[in-house]
Amino acid sequence: MSSTVLIVGLGNPGPQYAQTRHNIGHMCLDVMAGSAGGRFSSAKRAAAEVIEGRLGLPGQGVRAVLAKTTSFMNVSGGPVSSLAQYYGIDPDHVIVVHDEIDTEFGTVRLKQGGGEGGHNGLRDITRALGTRDYLRLRLGVGRPHRGQDTADHVLSRFSAAERKVLDDLLIDGANAAEHLALHGLLSAQNEFHQREAIRP
């Protein structure tokens, strides 16, 4: 990929949601920020916190905007669209990092376009951008237990066993986002899809 990329982690605002499955996108962006030595600050034109910088080796990387939405998940489209417009970033250079219940816990998957799989944040982003052709980095949080409501599952905290390997999953996700930004979708899929899930 070339030009500026926008990497957005999805989640809900407030401490009550901070460590829930639905906020794994925020957690992953925090890892990216820590690796880059940056600190998030409030965006002027969007409900988001941002860091502007570069990914990759000095002089060889790409300009990147890292962002965490501060709106609720189901209205993520406004912040993502506003940031893309403000920085002049086309949808195919937008990477959305989000939770994925249809993927085994501990798995990183990447794709461009396609359906939203019932994810309200993605559905709103598609509406706001007017296209599905943005990039998605999906972090597997597993399916609900039998009889458990999906909303209750994604708004629940990780189990003790899952927390033991959560940091490794977040690092994998952060590395996948950077690889995707620097080398493109096919290279990132080849690198990360062949890995086994990080199991609790």
N, C-alpha and C positions, 0 to 999 in steps of 0.2 A: 504494500500500500504506500501511497505517497501523500503529500500535502498534510494538512492538519487532521488529526483524528480526535473524536470526542468519545471518551469512555465513561459511561454512566452506570453507577451502581444504584439499583432500586431498593426501596425499603419504605418503612413508615416512620414518621417523626415521633420523638418522645422516648424517654427511658424505658417505659413499659414494653416497647417493641424492640429495643436495641439488640437483644441477644436471641431473637426468634428466627425461625427458619426463613420467614419472608424477608428478613433484613440481611440475608447473606451477601447480597450485592453491595450493601454499605460496608460490610465487614471486609470484603475483598478489596474495595477501593481504599479502605484504611491501610491495608497491607501495602498496596501500591504506593500510597503516600509516604508511608514509613520508609520504604526502600529508596524512594526518591529524595527523602529528607525534606519534604514539603509539608505545609500546613494548609488545611482548607480554610477558605474565607467566604463570606456570603457573596453570592453573585448579585450584580446590580439589577439585572433584568430578568431574573428567573428565580423560582422557588428552589434553590439549589445552593450547595457549597462547592467551590471550585478551586483547583490548582492549575495554573498554566506552566508548562515546562516542556521538556523534551524527553523522549525515550530512546534508549540505545546509546551507542558510543558517541562521544563528542565529535561533532562534525559529520556524523554518519547516520544519525537517528532521524526521528520525525517529531515535529511539533505536536504536542498533545494537550488536550484539556481533560483533566480528570474531574468528575463531578459526582456528587451524591445528591439525589433529589431530597427536598425537605417537605414536599407535599405528601399527602397520603397516596398509597400505591395506586388506587384506582383512578387517580388524576395525574399520573406521571407524564402524560403526553404533553401538557402545557410546558413544563420545565424543559423537557428534552427538545421540543420544537423551538422554544425561545433561545436556548443555548446554541442549537444548530444554526439558527438564523443569525444570531449575533456574531458568531465566529465564522460564518460563511462556510459551513460544513455540510456537504451533501449526505443524504441518508446512507449511502454505501460506505461512508467513513464514520458512521455512528456505530459504536459497539455498546450494546446494552447487557449488563451483567445482572443475572437474576436467578432466583430459586426455580428449581424444576422438579415437580413431584413425580413425573413419569420417567425419571432417571434415577438409578440406584444411588443411594447415599454414597458420597465420596467420589463421584464420577464427574469429570469435566467434559462437556460436549459443546461443539461450536457449529453454527450454521448461519446461512443468510436467507432471509425471507421465510416463507412458509406460514402456517397457521400459528395462532397464539396459544393453542392447547388449553383454553379456559383461563389463561392468566390475565387478570383484569388490567394489570399494569401494561403488559404488552398490547392488549387490545386498545387501550387509550393512546399509546404511542403510535400505533398504526393509524389510528384516526387522525391524530394531530399532524403526523408527517405526511399523510396522504399516500402512504406506500408501506408494503411489508418488507421492502428490500434493504432493511438495515441489518446489521450483524448482531447475532445473539451469542452470548457466552453463558451457557446453562450449567449451573452448579447443582448437582443432584442432592436433594434432601429426602428422597424416599417417599413412598406412598403412605397414606394414613393407615392406621391399624384397622382391622375389620370393624365396621360399625362407627368408626370415627369420622366426623364431618371434616371435609377438606379444609374449610376455613379454620377450624380449630387446630388442625394439624399444622398448617403453615404459620399460624400465630403462636404455636407452642415453642418452648425452648428445647434445645438439643438435649438428648439423654446424656447421662454421665459417661457412658461408653463413647458416644459420638463426640463429646467435647474433647476426649483424649486425642482424637485425630483431626479435629476441626482445623487446627492451625495448619496442618499439612495440606488439607484441602484448599484453604484460603491462599496459601503460597502457590499451590498448583494453579489455581484460578488466576492469580495475579501474573504469574509467568505466562500463562496462556494468553491473557489479554495483551501483554507486551509483545509476545511472539506474533499474535494476529496483527497488531498494529504495524509491526516492522516488516513482516514477511508474507502477509496475506493469509487468506482462509485455507487454501489447500495445504500449505506448509504447516499451519497450526493444527489442522485436522490430522495430518500424518504424524505429527509429533505427539499429540495428546490423546487421540482416540484409541491408540493402541495400548495405552496404559490401563492396568487393572484399577478397579475402584479402590480408593483408600478406605479400608474396612475398619470399623470400630472393634 
